[in-house]
Amino acid sequence: MKAEKQDVLKRLNYIEGHVAGIRKMVEEDKYCVDVLRQTHAVRKAIEKLEQLILSGHLESCVVEGIKEGREEAVIDELLQLYNVAGNK
């Protein structure tokens, strides 16, 4: 779990640095396509971050919730997160 947290923090630092770089590019009136390439890179980095966090959640919190008998609550929480719930 500690390694996962370190990886999450490392990715967050990367994202923060990239966003700061984008701000500087905008301030310096850099070419729009270059700025867009960087925003695309940030979106992809955030997607990877979300995958890492979700994976950790599924492997720990969800398993614990199911073992504790909270299957429906755990599943509903994930469905709400991805806007799939409410159709029961």
WOBELQUI-V553484 format. One record per backbone hydrogen bond with DSSP energy under -0.5 kcal/mol. CO is the residue of the C=O (numbers start at 1). NH is the residue of the N-H. If there is no record, write none. Layout:
co | nh
CO | NH
CO | NH
This chain:
co | nh
1 | 5
2 | 6
3 | 7
4 | 8
5 | 9
6 | 10
7 | 11
8 | 12
9 | 13
10 | 14
11 | 15
12 | 16
13 | 17
14 | 18
15 | 19
16 | 20
17 | 21
18 | 22
19 | 23
20 | 24
21 | 25
22 | 26
23 | 27
24 | 28
25 | 30
26 | 29
31 | 34
31 | 35
32 | 36
33 | 37
34 | 38
35 | 39
36 | 40
37 | 41
38 | 42
39 | 43
40 | 44
41 | 45
42 | 46
43 | 47
44 | 48
45 | 49
46 | 50
47 | 51
48 | 52
49 | 53
50 | 54
51 | 55
52 | 56
53 | 57
54 | 58
55 | 59
56 | 60
57 | 62
58 | 63
60 | 64
61 | 65
62 | 66
63 | 67
64 | 68
65 | 70
66 | 69
70 | 74
71 | 75
72 | 76
73 | 77
74 | 78
75 | 79
76 | 80
77 | 81
78 | 82
79 | 84
79 | 85
80 | 83
